[in-house]
Amino acid sequence: MLENKPVEKVDIMSYAGKWYSLCSIPTFMDKHWHETTETYVIHPDGYYAVFTTYKLPPDEGTKYVRSKLIVVRGTSNAQLKAQFVWPLKVDYWIIELAADYSYAVVGHPKLKHLCILSRKPEMADELLNEIIGRCTQKGYETSKLVSQEHKPAAPRSQVQSS
């Protein structure tokens, strides 16, 4: 069993930019979303302004939502708090991060949420399956992962379609 914990350190500037959500264990808010992207912009007040775009059936038009991502002090930027509605904040742990920041895995201390992010809308099946395997070893219910259906889609062997 692997420990579910944040990575050692995250470079704030390298983490900024556009991410594609490849698959996730959905929350009540995003359970019907697909083709989701998140763009992290460093705000002058010291947090990330997050611009999320997604498609939602049945009209399939692109929608968006804005939120904040606030670094928890003393965590080497690996633990953050996501705020969609003031004053509520939820834990956002970066539990895996490629050395070149090409992918990241966002988890939760109580294993409630999981999201695999990539700088591109696709990822090699082998790498995605390795990441999913490590998340399973950390205790996440990876059978609940749902593809965000970017084209081309994540491998169907381990990720359900929404």
N, C-alpha and C positions, 0 to 999 in steps of 0.2 A: 504494500500500500504506500503510495506517495502522499506526502503532506500537502494539504491545500493551504498554500501561503503565497503572499505576493513575491514577485521577483526582488532581487537585491536592490536594484536601482533603475530608474527610468530617466532618460534625458528629455526634459520638457520640450525642447525645440525639435528633437528628432521625432517625438510622438505626435506633434502637431501635424495637421494636414488631413487628407482624405483617406478614409478607411471604408472598405466594403464589408458589410456583415454577411459572411458566407452562410453561417448557420447559428442557431441559438436555441436555448431552452427559453421559450417565450414567457413574457410576463403578461399580466392582465391587459396592459396597455398596448403591447405590440404583437399580440398573438395572431393577428390576421395580416400583418405587414409582410411584404416581400420586396425584393430588389432594394433593400435598405442600404443607404450610405450615411456615414457620419463624417462631418468635417469639423476638426478641432482647430479653433483660432485662439491664439493667446490674447486675452483681453488686457488692456492697460491696468485694470484693477487686480490682476494676478491670478485669474482663473481662466479656464478654457470656456469660450462661448462655443457651444456645440450646435451645429446646424444639421439636422437629420432629415433626409428625404426618403420617401418610401411610396410604394404603390399599395392600394387597398381595393379589393374587389367590392362591388361588381364593376365600377366605372373604370378602374385601372389608371385613373389620372394620378399624376405625381402630387403628393402632399408633402408638407414639411412641418417640423416642430423645432423650436429652439429651446435649449436647456443650458445648464451650467455644469461644469465639472470642476470641483474644488479639491486641490491637493490637501491631504491630511499632513500637517506639519510633523517632521521627524520620521517620515516613512521613506525617505529617499525617492519621493514622487511615485511610489508604486501603489499606494493606497489613496483612493480619492472618494469623494462623495458626489453623486449625481443628484442634481436638483431640477426636477421637471416642473414642480409647483411649489412656490414658497409657502411655508418654511420647511416642507418635507424634503429629506435627503436620504438617499439609499447608498449602501456600500458598493464600491466599484473597485475591485482588486485586479491589478494586472498580474496574472498568475503565470503567464508564459509570454516571452517576447523574443523574437528573432534578433540575433546580434546586429543585423542590418535593418531592423525595424520593418521588415517586409510582411510580418504577421504578428499578431498579438492575440492573447486569449484573456478575456475578461471574466472573472468569476466573482463569487460572493462568499463571505466567511461561513455562512450557513448552507452553502451549496444550493441556494435558491435560484440562481441565474447563471447562465454560461453563454458566452458569445465568442465565436471565432472570427477575428477580423483579419483582413488582408488588404494590402495596398492595390491589389488587382482583383477583378471580379471573378477570378478563378484561382484554384490551387491544385497542384498535382495530387491525384487521389492518394498516392502513397504517403505524402506528408500529412494530408488531412486525416487519414486513418491513424497515423502515428499520434497526432495531437489528440484525437478522440480517445485513443487507447490510454494515453497519459491522464486525460481528464477522468476516464472511468476509474483508473487506479487511485485518483484523488478523492473519489466518492461521488462524483456527479452522475446523475441518472441520464447518461448519454443516449439512452433509448428515446428520450423526449426531445432530442435535437431535431429541429425543423430547418430545412433548407430555405434560404432566402431567395432561391431560384434566379440568381444572376445567370446570365448566359455565358458560357456553359455552366450547368448546374453542378452542385457538389455531388459526390458519388452517392448513388441511391442505396448502396450496400449497407451503409450505417446511418444514413440521414433520411428521415421521412419527408415527404412532400407536404406542404401546408394545405 
